Every structure is written in C-alpha cells, then in structure tokens.
C-alpha cells in the first residue's frame, strides 16, 4: 500500500466525472487539496507539486490521459468501471 493511494483515488474520482478535470479544478478540490497538504507536510514538499507528480504517475500507468483542456480517464479504466 502506497502513501499516495488515498490521493490517487481522490484524483481518479474527480477526473471520472463527465467533463474530466483541469489541474486547477483538482488543486481547488477540498479533499484533494487537504490530502496533498498532508503529504506535503510529511514529505517536506510543495502540495501542488505532489498533485502534479501523481497526475504524471497515473498517466504513465495508463489510467488517465490529458485531452485539452482537461485530464480524463483512459479508455481502459472506463471499460473496467
């Protein structure tokens, strides 16, 4: 179990909505912002950088993709849901 599991789940849940989510929408979501702040405090990093790093990690895993202007779930994830 990774320390990022909760944040990843929150990000995927928000991106899974009809129109996806922009980075600003993710950053301003209270649950995501709170979890990112908790991790940032623990890891001595900047909270928005943690959100960005998780987006890139989820992209590399093939779970999400960026389609201007928003992040969206990949086709693979949609089929499993």
C-alpha positions as CSV (number, residue, x, y, z in Angstrom):
1,X,0.0,0.0,0.0
2,X,1.4,3.3,-1.1
3,X,1.3,6.6,0.8
4,X,-0.3,8.0,-2.3
5,X,-3.3,5.6,-2.6
6,X,-5.8,7.9,-1.0
7,X,-4.7,10.9,-3.1
8,X,-4.8,8.8,-6.3
9,X,-8.3,7.6,-5.5
10,X,-9.5,11.1,-4.9
11,X,-7.9,12.3,-8.2
12,X,-9.4,9.4,-10.2
13,X,-12.8,10.0,-8.7
14,X,-12.7,13.7,-9.6
15,X,-11.4,13.0,-13.1
16,X,-14.0,10.4,-13.7
17,X,-16.8,12.9,-13.8
18,X,-18.4,13.8,-17.2
19,X,-16.1,16.6,-18.3
20,X,-12.9,15.4,-16.7
21,X,-10.9,17.9,-14.6
22,X,-8.3,20.6,-15.2
23,X,-5.3,20.9,-12.9
24,X,-6.9,24.0,-11.3
25,X,-10.1,22.1,-10.6
26,X,-8.1,19.3,-9.0
27,X,-6.0,21.7,-6.9
28,X,-9.1,23.6,-5.7
29,X,-11.0,20.4,-4.7
30,X,-11.0,20.5,-0.9
31,X,-10.5,16.7,-0.4
32,X,-7.6,16.6,-2.9
33,X,-6.0,19.8,-1.5
34,X,-6.2,18.5,2.1
35,X,-4.6,15.2,1.3
36,X,-1.9,16.9,-0.8
37,X,-1.2,19.3,2.0
38,X,-0.9,16.4,4.5
39,X,1.5,14.6,2.2
40,X,3.5,17.8,1.5
41,X,3.9,18.4,5.2
42,X,5.0,14.8,5.8
43,X,7.4,14.7,2.8
44,X,8.6,18.4,3.0
45,X,7.4,19.2,-0.5
46,X,5.1,21.7,-2.1
47,X,1.5,20.5,-2.3
48,X,0.7,21.4,-5.9
49,X,3.9,19.5,-6.9
50,X,2.6,16.4,-5.3
51,X,-0.7,16.7,-7.2
52,X,1.3,17.2,-10.5
53,X,3.6,14.2,-9.7
54,X,0.6,12.0,-9.1
55,X,-1.1,13.0,-12.3
56,X,2.1,12.1,-14.2
57,X,2.4,8.8,-12.4
58,X,-1.3,7.9,-13.2
59,X,-0.7,8.9,-16.8
60,X,2.4,6.7,-17.0
61,X,0.3,3.8,-15.6
62,X,-2.2,4.4,-18.4
63,X,-5.1,5.3,-16.1
64,X,-5.6,8.8,-17.3
65,X,-4.7,11.0,-20.3
66,X,-4.6,14.7,-21.0
67,X,-7.1,15.9,-23.6
68,X,-7.1,19.6,-23.8
69,X,-8.2,21.3,-21.7
70,X,-8.7,18.6,-19.0
71,X,-7.5,15.3,-17.6
72,X,-9.8,12.3,-18.4
73,X,-9.9,8.6,-17.6
74,X,-8.3,6.4,-20.2
75,X,-10.5,4.0,-22.2
76,X,-9.0,1.1,-20.3
77,X,-10.3,2.5,-17.0
78,X,-13.7,3.3,-18.4
79,X,-14.2,-0.3,-19.6
80,X,-13.3,-1.7,-16.2
81,X,-15.8,0.6,-14.4
